[in-house]
Amino acid sequence: MTENNPAPLSPSQPLIEALVSFHKTVPAINKTANAQYGKFADLETVLSTVTPHLIKNGLVISQLFEPSEGVDPILVTKLLHTSGAELVSRLPMVVGKGRNPLHDFGGSCTYLKRYALLAMLGLTADMDMDGDFADEKSEAKSTPKPAAKIEGVSEDDQPLSKDQRSFLLQWITDMPAANRDAFCAAFRSQFKLGAQAKVAPAITSKKHEAWIQAVMNEYA
């Protein structure tokens, strides 16, 4: 092309320029959500951090679900620009098969929306957990194996298997921050723990599992 006839702009160039401008102003995403055990970066924190800077640059995120041939749907994440250009990511969802299907789906949505959003924008967030669940680096199991029964111990006091305990701890970790705060207070009250007692180490037996399963819908 000559100087008088410059090459036409790529359809994606306005989006790229907007994304570059976004990266110049967006702040680091830190642990800003409050919970009883400390702070962490949840989906709400990520969105509240990036959304104003996206809008300022003519960008918006859209996250929808589309059916798939398998059992679980696909999470479709789009980065849209006012020019009409867009980036699209399709991520097959991984949904656990525990006792509460709606909770399993909701937990998967929260995790995958956060990760897909950060990947789309090329960002990272400090998502490590502190306090009650700092040492519980485990993933929920779809079919937790029961622990071997101990003779002479009541059914309520039978210990949880590692998988059963991991499933419960992951569910608690996935809660919205305010709900987790209330859950921890309720657990301490129910099982007569001290006001500052750590909740995660106290979840050990079938009676704890039964109570948590009973209140899942209240705190999910």
PyRosetta script that sets phi, psi and omega in degrees:
from pyrosetta import init, pose_from_sequence

init()
pose = pose_from_sequence("MTENNPAPLSPSQPLIEALVSFHKTVPAINKTANAQYGKFADLETVLSTVTPHLIKNGLVISQLFEPSEGVDPILVTKLLHTSGAELVSRLPMVVGKGRNPLHDFGGSCTYLKRYALLAMLGLTADMDMDGDFADEKSEAKSTPKPAAKIEGVSEDDQPLSKDQRSFLLQWITDMPAANRDAFCAAFRSQFKLGAQAKVAPAITSKKHEAWIQAVMNEYA")
pose.set_psi(1, 143.2)
pose.set_omega(1, 177.3)
pose.set_phi(2, -83.1)
pose.set_psi(2, 171.6)
pose.set_omega(2, 179.7)
pose.set_phi(3, -62.0)
pose.set_psi(3, -31.8)
pose.set_omega(3, -179.1)
pose.set_phi(4, -81.3)
pose.set_psi(4, -12.9)
pose.set_omega(4, -179.2)
pose.set_phi(5, -130.5)
pose.set_psi(5, 73.5)
pose.set_omega(5, -177.6)
pose.set_phi(6, -65.4)
pose.set_psi(6, 154.9)
pose.set_omega(6, 178.8)
pose.set_phi(7, -62.8)
pose.set_psi(7, 140.8)
pose.set_omega(7, 179.4)
pose.set_phi(8, -65.0)
pose.set_psi(8, 151.6)
pose.set_omega(8, 179.0)
pose.set_phi(9, -68.1)
pose.set_psi(9, 143.5)
pose.set_omega(9, 172.6)
pose.set_phi(10, -67.4)
pose.set_psi(10, 143.1)
pose.set_omega(10, 178.6)
pose.set_phi(11, -57.0)
pose.set_psi(11, -27.2)
pose.set_omega(11, -177.9)
pose.set_phi(12, -89.8)
pose.set_psi(12, -6.4)
pose.set_omega(12, -174.5)
pose.set_phi(13, -62.5)
pose.set_psi(13, -43.8)
pose.set_omega(13, 178.2)
pose.set_phi(14, -58.0)
pose.set_psi(14, -38.0)
pose.set_omega(14, 179.0)
pose.set_phi(15, -66.5)
pose.set_psi(15, -42.9)
pose.set_omega(15, -180.0)
pose.set_phi(16, -62.1)
pose.set_psi(16, -44.6)
pose.set_omega(16, 179.9)
pose.set_phi(17, -63.0)
pose.set_psi(17, -39.5)
pose.set_omega(17, 179.0)
pose.set_phi(18, -66.5)
pose.set_psi(18, -38.0)
pose.set_omega(18, -179.8)
pose.set_phi(19, -68.8)
pose.set_psi(19, -37.6)
pose.set_omega(19, 175.9)
pose.set_phi(20, -62.2)
pose.set_psi(20, -44.9)
pose.set_omega(20, 178.8)
pose.set_phi(21, -63.2)
pose.set_psi(21, -37.7)
pose.set_omega(21, 177.6)
pose.set_phi(22, -59.9)
pose.set_psi(22, -44.9)
pose.set_omega(22, -177.7)
pose.set_phi(23, -67.2)
pose.set_psi(23, -23.0)
pose.set_omega(23, 179.5)
pose.set_phi(24, -73.1)
pose.set_psi(24, -22.3)
pose.set_omega(24, -173.5)
pose.set_phi(25, -117.8)
pose.set_psi(25, -22.7)
pose.set_omega(25, -175.3)
pose.set_phi(26, -66.5)
pose.set_psi(26, 132.0)
pose.set_omega(26, -179.2)
pose.set_phi(27, -80.2)
pose.set_psi(27, 169.4)
pose.set_omega(27, 175.3)
pose.set_phi(28, -65.0)
pose.set_psi(28, 146.4)
pose.set_omega(28, 178.6)
pose.set_phi(29, -96.9)
pose.set_psi(29, 111.0)
pose.set_omega(29, -176.2)
pose.set_phi(30, -110.7)
pose.set_psi(30, -179.9)
pose.set_omega(30, 178.5)
pose.set_phi(31, -77.5)
pose.set_psi(31, 100.4)
pose.set_omega(31, -176.0)
pose.set_phi(32, -120.0)
pose.set_psi(32, -10.0)
pose.set_omega(32, 178.2)
pose.set_phi(33, -82.5)
pose.set_psi(33, 130.9)
pose.set_omega(33, -176.3)
pose.set_phi(34, -92.0)
pose.set_psi(34, 139.3)
pose.set_omega(34, 173.5)
pose.set_phi(35, -144.4)
pose.set_psi(35, 172.7)
pose.set_omega(35, -176.6)
pose.set_phi(36, -59.0)
pose.set_psi(36, -34.0)
pose.set_omega(36, -173.6)
pose.set_phi(37, -91.4)
pose.set_psi(37, -8.3)
pose.set_omega(37, -177.5)
pose.set_phi(38, 148.1)
pose.set_psi(38, -142.0)
pose.set_omega(38, -178.2)
pose.set_phi(39, -130.6)
pose.set_psi(39, 154.7)
pose.set_omega(39, 176.3)
pose.set_phi(40, -158.3)
pose.set_psi(40, 169.9)
pose.set_omega(40, 179.5)
pose.set_phi(41, -101.0)
pose.set_psi(41, 108.4)
pose.set_omega(41, 178.7)
pose.set_phi(42, -101.0)
pose.set_psi(42, -178.6)
pose.set_omega(42, -178.8)
pose.set_phi(43, -60.1)
pose.set_psi(43, -40.2)
pose.set_omega(43, 179.3)
pose.set_phi(44, -61.7)
pose.set_psi(44, -40.6)
pose.set_omega(44, 178.5)
pose.set_phi(45, -63.9)
pose.set_psi(45, -44.8)
pose.set_omega(45, 179.2)
pose.set_phi(46, -60.2)
pose.set_psi(46, -48.5)
pose.set_omega(46, -177.9)
pose.set_phi(47, -63.9)
pose.set_psi(47, -43.4)
pose.set_omega(47, -178.3)
pose.set_phi(48, -66.6)
pose.set_psi(48, -25.3)
pose.set_omega(48, 178.4)
pose.set_phi(49, -78.0)
pose.set_psi(49, -45.5)
pose.set_omega(49, -171.6)
pose.set_phi(50, -88.9)
pose.set_psi(50, -28.2)
pose.set_omega(50, -172.3)
pose.set_phi(51, -58.2)
pose.set_psi(51, -48.7)
pose.set_omega(51, 179.9)
pose.set_phi(52, -58.1)
pose.set_psi(52, -36.1)
pose.set_omega(52, -178.2)
pose.set_phi(53, -77.5)
pose.set_psi(53, -29.9)
pose.set_omega(53, 173.1)
pose.set_phi(54, -65.3)
pose.set_psi(54, -50.6)
pose.set_omega(54, -178.3)
pose.set_phi(55, -60.1)
pose.set_psi(55, -41.0)
pose.set_omega(55, 179.4)
pose.set_phi(56, -57.2)
pose.set_psi(56, -29.0)
pose.set_omega(56, -177.8)
pose.set_phi(57, -106.2)
pose.set_psi(57, 18.3)
pose.set_omega(57, 176.6)
pose.set_phi(58, 72.4)
pose.set_psi(58, 25.3)
pose.set_omega(58, -178.0)
pose.set_phi(59, -115.5)
pose.set_psi(59, 153.3)
pose.set_omega(59, 175.7)
pose.set_phi(60, -151.1)
pose.set_psi(60, 146.8)
pose.set_omega(60, 177.3)
pose.set_phi(61, -101.1)
pose.set_psi(61, 137.2)
pose.set_omega(61, 173.8)
pose.set_phi(62, -126.6)
pose.set_psi(62, 131.4)
pose.set_omega(62, 178.2)
pose.set_phi(63, -129.6)
pose.set_psi(63, 116.8)
pose.set_omega(63, -176.0)
pose.set_phi(64, -129.3)
pose.set_psi(64, 171.8)
pose.set_omega(64, 177.0)
pose.set_phi(65, -117.3)
pose.set_psi(65, 142.3)
pose.set_omega(65, 173.9)
pose.set_phi(66, -130.4)
pose.set_psi(66, 145.7)
pose.set_omega(66, -178.8)
pose.set_phi(67, -67.5)
pose.set_psi(67, 154.4)
pose.set_omega(67, 176.7)
pose.set_phi(68, -128.9)
pose.set_psi(68, 171.5)
pose.set_omega(68, 179.3)
pose.set_phi(69, -70.9)
pose.set_psi(69, -22.4)
pose.set_omega(69, 177.6)
pose.set_phi(70, -84.4)
pose.set_psi(70, -164.3)
pose.set_omega(70, -177.7)
pose.set_phi(71, -77.0)
pose.set_psi(71, -42.9)
pose.set_omega(71, -173.9)
pose.set_phi(72, -94.1)
pose.set_psi(72, 147.2)
pose.set_omega(72, -179.9)
pose.set_phi(73, -76.1)
pose.set_psi(73, -179.1)
pose.set_omega(73, 178.3)
pose.set_phi(74, -112.9)
pose.set_psi(74, 132.5)
pose.set_omega(74, 175.2)
pose.set_phi(75, -85.5)
pose.set_psi(75, 119.4)
pose.set_omega(75, -179.9)
pose.set_phi(76, -105.0)
pose.set_psi(76, 114.7)
pose.set_omega(76, 178.9)
pose.set_phi(77, -108.4)
pose.set_psi(77, 127.8)
pose.set_omega(77, -179.7)
pose.set_phi(78, -123.3)
pose.set_psi(78, 134.8)
pose.set_omega(78, 169.4)
pose.set_phi(79, -104.5)
pose.set_psi(79, 110.5)
pose.set_omega(79, -173.7)
pose.set_phi(80, -106.4)
pose.set_psi(80, 140.4)
pose.set_omega(80, 176.3)
pose.set_phi(81, -115.8)
pose.set_psi(81, 152.0)
pose.set_omega(81, -177.7)
pose.set_phi(82, -61.8)
pose.set_psi(82, -17.6)
pose.set_omega(82, 177.6)
pose.set_phi(83, -74.6)
pose.set_psi(83, -14.5)
pose.set_omega(83, -175.8)
pose.set_phi(84, 103.8)
pose.set_psi(84, -10.8)
pose.set_omega(84, 178.0)
pose.set_phi(85, -73.9)
pose.set_psi(85, 153.9)
pose.set_omega(85, -179.5)
pose.set_phi(86, -153.9)
pose.set_psi(86, 154.5)
pose.set_omega(86, 168.7)
pose.set_phi(87, -113.6)
pose.set_psi(87, 139.1)
pose.set_omega(87, -175.6)
pose.set_phi(88, -129.6)
pose.set_psi(88, 135.4)
pose.set_omega(88, 174.8)
pose.set_phi(89, -125.8)
pose.set_psi(89, 134.7)
pose.set_omega(89, 176.0)
pose.set_phi(90, -119.1)
pose.set_psi(90, 117.2)
pose.set_omega(90, -174.9)
pose.set_phi(91, -120.1)
pose.set_psi(91, 113.9)
pose.set_omega(91, 176.3)
pose.set_phi(92, -60.5)
pose.set_psi(92, 130.7)
pose.set_omega(92, -177.9)
pose.set_phi(93, -79.6)
pose.set_psi(93, 146.6)
pose.set_omega(93, 174.4)
pose.set_phi(94, -113.2)
pose.set_psi(94, 109.6)
pose.set_omega(94, -175.4)
pose.set_phi(95, -114.5)
pose.set_psi(95, 124.6)
pose.set_omega(95, 178.5)
pose.set_phi(96, -65.2)
pose.set_psi(96, 163.4)
pose.set_omega(96, -179.7)
pose.set_phi(97, -121.6)
pose.set_psi(97, 61.4)
pose.set_omega(97, 178.8)
pose.set_phi(98, -88.8)
pose.set_psi(98, -157.1)
pose.set_omega(98, -175.6)
pose.set_phi(99, -78.7)
pose.set_psi(99, -23.2)
pose.set_omega(99, -176.5)
pose.set_phi(100, -118.5)
pose.set_psi(100, 95.4)
pose.set_omega(100, -176.0)
pose.set_phi(101, -58.6)
pose.set_psi(101, -38.0)
pose.set_omega(101, -179.1)
pose.set_phi(102, -67.2)
pose.set_psi(102, -38.8)
pose.set_omega(102, 177.0)
pose.set_phi(103, -65.7)
pose.set_psi(103, -42.4)
pose.set_omega(103, 179.3)
pose.set_phi(104, -59.8)
pose.set_psi(104, -43.5)
pose.set_omega(104, 179.7)
pose.set_phi(105, -66.5)
pose.set_psi(105, -43.2)
pose.set_omega(105, 179.9)
pose.set_phi(106, -63.0)
pose.set_psi(106, -40.5)
pose.set_omega(106, 178.3)
pose.set_phi(107, -64.3)
pose.set_psi(107, -40.1)
pose.set_omega(107, 177.9)
pose.set_phi(108, -64.1)
pose.set_psi(108, -42.1)
pose.set_omega(108, 178.9)
pose.set_phi(109, -58.8)
pose.set_psi(109, -48.0)
pose.set_omega(109, -177.6)
pose.set_phi(110, -60.3)
pose.set_psi(110, -47.9)
pose.set_omega(110, -180.0)
pose.set_phi(111, -63.1)
pose.set_psi(111, -52.4)
pose.set_omega(111, -172.7)
pose.set_phi(112, -70.4)
pose.set_psi(112, -36.2)
pose.set_omega(112, 176.9)
pose.set_phi(113, -60.3)
pose.set_psi(113, -44.1)
pose.set_omega(113, -178.9)
pose.set_phi(114, -63.9)
pose.set_psi(114, -48.6)
pose.set_omega(114, -177.2)
pose.set_phi(115, -68.0)
pose.set_psi(115, -40.6)
pose.set_omega(115, 179.2)
pose.set_phi(116, -65.4)
pose.set_psi(116, -40.2)
pose.set_omega(116, 178.8)
pose.set_phi(117, -62.4)
pose.set_psi(117, -48.0)
pose.set_omega(117, -179.5)
pose.set_phi(118, -64.5)
pose.set_psi(118, -40.0)
pose.set_omega(118, 178.8)
pose.set_phi(119, -64.7)
pose.set_psi(119, -41.5)
pose.set_omega(119, 179.6)
pose.set_phi(120, -60.3)
pose.set_psi(120, -39.5)
pose.set_omega(120, -176.4)
pose.set_phi(121, -90.3)
pose.set_psi(121, -6.8)
pose.set_omega(121, -179.1)
pose.set_phi(122, 70.1)
pose.set_psi(122, 36.3)
pose.set_omega(122, -177.9)
pose.set_phi(123, -117.3)
pose.set_psi(123, 164.6)
pose.set_omega(123, 171.2)
pose.set_phi(124, -128.2)
pose.set_psi(124, 159.7)
pose.set_omega(124, 177.9)
pose.set_phi(125, -137.5)
pose.set_psi(125, 149.9)
pose.set_omega(125, 177.6)
pose.set_phi(126, -79.4)
pose.set_psi(126, 100.1)
pose.set_omega(126, -174.8)
pose.set_phi(127, -110.5)
pose.set_psi(127, 11.8)
pose.set_omega(127, 178.2)
pose.set_phi(128, -67.6)
pose.set_psi(128, 145.7)
pose.set_omega(128, -178.1)
pose.set_phi(129, -95.2)
pose.set_psi(129, 147.8)
pose.set_omega(129, 179.7)
pose.set_phi(130, -118.1)
pose.set_psi(130, 173.3)
pose.set_omega(130, 169.2)
pose.set_phi(131, 65.8)
pose.set_psi(131, -122.1)
pose.set_omega(131, -174.4)
pose.set_phi(132, -51.5)
pose.set_psi(132, -39.5)
pose.set_omega(132, -172.1)
pose.set_phi(133, -116.6)
pose.set_psi(133, 22.7)
pose.set_omega(133, -175.4)
pose.set_phi(134, -63.3)
pose.set_psi(134, -34.9)
pose.set_omega(134, -175.3)
pose.set_phi(135, -100.2)
pose.set_psi(135, 7.4)
pose.set_omega(135, -176.7)
pose.set_phi(136, -100.6)
pose.set_psi(136, 71.3)
pose.set_omega(136, -178.4)
pose.set_phi(137, -88.4)
pose.set_psi(137, 64.8)
pose.set_omega(137, -176.5)
pose.set_phi(138, -126.4)
pose.set_psi(138, 159.7)
pose.set_omega(138, 178.9)
pose.set_phi(139, -107.6)
pose.set_psi(139, 149.2)
pose.set_omega(139, 178.1)
pose.set_phi(140, -64.6)
pose.set_psi(140, 141.8)
pose.set_omega(140, 179.0)
pose.set_phi(141, -101.8)
pose.set_psi(141, 139.9)
pose.set_omega(141, -178.5)
pose.set_phi(142, -71.6)
pose.set_psi(142, -32.4)
pose.set_omega(142, 179.1)
pose.set_phi(143, -135.1)
pose.set_psi(143, 80.2)
pose.set_omega(143, -177.2)
pose.set_phi(144, -59.7)
pose.set_psi(144, 135.4)
pose.set_omega(144, 179.2)
pose.set_phi(145, -84.4)
pose.set_psi(145, 137.0)
pose.set_omega(145, 179.0)
pose.set_phi(146, -71.2)
pose.set_psi(146, 153.4)
pose.set_omega(146, 176.8)
pose.set_phi(147, -80.4)
pose.set_psi(147, 156.8)
pose.set_omega(147, 175.9)
pose.set_phi(148, -66.6)
pose.set_psi(148, 137.6)
pose.set_omega(148, -178.4)
pose.set_phi(149, -73.6)
pose.set_psi(149, 146.0)
pose.set_omega(149, 178.4)
pose.set_phi(150, -104.2)
pose.set_psi(150, 123.1)
pose.set_omega(150, -179.6)
pose.set_phi(151, -62.8)
pose.set_psi(151, 139.1)
pose.set_omega(151, 177.7)
pose.set_phi(152, 84.0)
pose.set_psi(152, 0.8)
pose.set_omega(152, 178.7)
pose.set_phi(153, -109.1)
pose.set_psi(153, 134.6)
pose.set_omega(153, -178.7)
pose.set_phi(154, -62.1)
pose.set_psi(154, 159.0)
pose.set_omega(154, -179.0)
pose.set_phi(155, -59.1)
pose.set_psi(155, -40.6)
pose.set_omega(155, -179.2)
pose.set_phi(156, -62.7)
pose.set_psi(156, -31.6)
pose.set_omega(156, -176.1)
pose.set_phi(157, -97.1)
pose.set_psi(157, 5.4)
pose.set_omega(157, 176.0)
pose.set_phi(158, -62.6)
pose.set_psi(158, 139.0)
pose.set_omega(158, -176.9)
pose.set_phi(159, -73.1)
pose.set_psi(159, 154.4)
pose.set_omega(159, 174.0)
pose.set_phi(160, -82.9)
pose.set_psi(160, 147.9)
pose.set_omega(160, 172.5)
pose.set_phi(161, -73.5)
pose.set_psi(161, 167.1)
pose.set_omega(161, 177.8)
pose.set_phi(162, -58.9)
pose.set_psi(162, -41.8)
pose.set_omega(162, -179.6)
pose.set_phi(163, -66.9)
pose.set_psi(163, -42.1)
pose.set_omega(163, 179.6)
pose.set_phi(164, -62.8)
pose.set_psi(164, -43.4)
pose.set_omega(164, -179.7)
pose.set_phi(165, -67.0)
pose.set_psi(165, -41.3)
pose.set_omega(165, 178.2)
pose.set_phi(166, -60.7)
pose.set_psi(166, -40.0)
pose.set_omega(166, 179.5)
pose.set_phi(167, -60.5)
pose.set_psi(167, -46.1)
pose.set_omega(167, -178.9)
pose.set_phi(168, -66.7)
pose.set_psi(168, -43.4)
pose.set_omega(168, -179.5)
pose.set_phi(169, -65.0)
pose.set_psi(169, -36.5)
pose.set_omega(169, 178.2)
pose.set_phi(170, -67.6)
pose.set_psi(170, -38.7)
pose.set_omega(170, 178.0)
pose.set_phi(171, -61.1)
pose.set_psi(171, -43.2)
pose.set_omega(171, 179.4)
pose.set_phi(172, -65.1)
pose.set_psi(172, -41.1)
pose.set_omega(172, 179.1)
pose.set_phi(173, -60.5)
pose.set_psi(173, -34.0)
pose.set_omega(173, -177.0)
pose.set_phi(174, -78.3)
pose.set_psi(174, -9.7)
pose.set_omega(174, -178.1)
pose.set_phi(175, -62.0)
pose.set_psi(175, 151.6)
pose.set_omega(175, 166.6)
pose.set_phi(176, -58.7)
pose.set_psi(176, 149.2)
pose.set_omega(176, -172.8)
pose.set_phi(177, -55.6)
pose.set_psi(177, -47.0)
pose.set_omega(177, -177.7)
pose.set_phi(178, -64.3)
pose.set_psi(178, -38.3)
pose.set_omega(178, 179.0)
pose.set_phi(179, -65.6)
pose.set_psi(179, -39.0)
pose.set_omega(179, -179.3)
pose.set_phi(180, -65.5)
pose.set_psi(180, -38.0)
pose.set_omega(180, 177.2)
pose.set_phi(181, -58.7)
pose.set_psi(181, -48.5)
pose.set_omega(181, -179.8)
pose.set_phi(182, -67.4)
pose.set_psi(182, -38.4)
pose.set_omega(182, 178.9)
pose.set_phi(183, -61.0)
pose.set_psi(183, -47.6)
pose.set_omega(183, -178.9)
pose.set_phi(184, -60.4)
pose.set_psi(184, -41.2)
pose.set_omega(184, 178.5)
pose.set_phi(185, -64.4)
pose.set_psi(185, -41.3)
pose.set_omega(185, 179.8)
pose.set_phi(186, -66.9)
pose.set_psi(186, -38.5)
pose.set_omega(186, 178.9)
pose.set_phi(187, -64.1)
pose.set_psi(187, -45.1)
pose.set_omega(187, 179.1)
pose.set_phi(188, -60.4)
pose.set_psi(188, -41.7)
pose.set_omega(188, 179.3)
pose.set_phi(189, -66.4)
pose.set_psi(189, -44.2)
pose.set_omega(189, -177.7)
pose.set_phi(190, -61.6)
pose.set_psi(190, -40.8)
pose.set_omega(190, -174.7)
pose.set_phi(191, -107.8)
pose.set_psi(191, 16.9)
pose.set_omega(191, 171.3)
pose.set_phi(192, 55.3)
pose.set_psi(192, 50.2)
pose.set_omega(192, 174.9)
pose.set_phi(193, -94.4)
pose.set_psi(193, 161.9)
pose.set_omega(193, 176.1)
pose.set_phi(194, -67.4)
pose.set_psi(194, 160.4)
pose.set_omega(194, -176.1)
pose.set_phi(195, -61.9)
pose.set_psi(195, -28.7)
pose.set_omega(195, -178.8)
pose.set_phi(196, -105.7)
pose.set_psi(196, 8.9)
pose.set_omega(196, -177.1)
pose.set_phi(197, -66.8)
pose.set_psi(197, 144.2)
pose.set_omega(197, 176.1)
pose.set_phi(198, -74.4)
pose.set_psi(198, 134.6)
pose.set_omega(198, -177.1)
pose.set_phi(199, -82.5)
pose.set_psi(199, -44.3)
pose.set_omega(199, -174.1)
pose.set_phi(200, -54.6)
pose.set_psi(200, -48.2)
pose.set_omega(200, -179.4)
pose.set_phi(201, -65.5)
pose.set_psi(201, -19.9)
pose.set_omega(201, -176.6)
pose.set_phi(202, -83.0)
pose.set_psi(202, -13.0)
pose.set_omega(202, -179.5)
pose.set_phi(203, -85.3)
pose.set_psi(203, 97.6)
pose.set_omega(203, -172.0)
pose.set_phi(204, -135.0)
pose.set_psi(204, -20.3)
pose.set_omega(204, -169.5)
pose.set_phi(205, -127.4)
pose.set_psi(205, 173.5)
pose.set_omega(205, -178.4)
pose.set_phi(206, -63.0)
pose.set_psi(206, -32.2)
pose.set_omega(206, 179.6)
pose.set_phi(207, -66.3)
pose.set_psi(207, -33.9)
pose.set_omega(207, 176.5)
pose.set_phi(208, -68.4)
pose.set_psi(208, -43.6)
pose.set_omega(208, 178.2)
pose.set_phi(209, -60.4)
pose.set_psi(209, -45.4)
pose.set_omega(209, -178.2)
pose.set_phi(210, -61.6)
pose.set_psi(210, -41.6)
pose.set_omega(210, -179.8)
pose.set_phi(211, -67.5)
pose.set_psi(211, -42.9)
pose.set_omega(211, -179.9)
pose.set_phi(212, -63.5)
pose.set_psi(212, -43.2)
pose.set_omega(212, 178.3)
pose.set_phi(213, -61.1)
pose.set_psi(213, -34.8)
pose.set_omega(213, -177.9)
pose.set_phi(214, -70.5)
pose.set_psi(214, -27.3)
pose.set_omega(214, -175.7)
pose.set_phi(215, -106.9)
pose.set_psi(215, 7.5)
pose.set_omega(215, -176.5)
pose.set_phi(216, -54.4)
pose.set_psi(216, -47.4)
pose.set_omega(216, -177.1)
pose.set_phi(217, -65.3)
pose.set_psi(217, -28.6)
pose.set_omega(217, -179.2)
pose.set_phi(218, -69.6)
pose.set_psi(218, -34.4)
pose.set_omega(218, -173.9)
pose.set_phi(219, -110.9)
pose.set_psi(219, -4.3)
pose.set_omega(219, -177.4)
pose.set_phi(220, -64.5)
pose.dump_pdb("model.pdb")
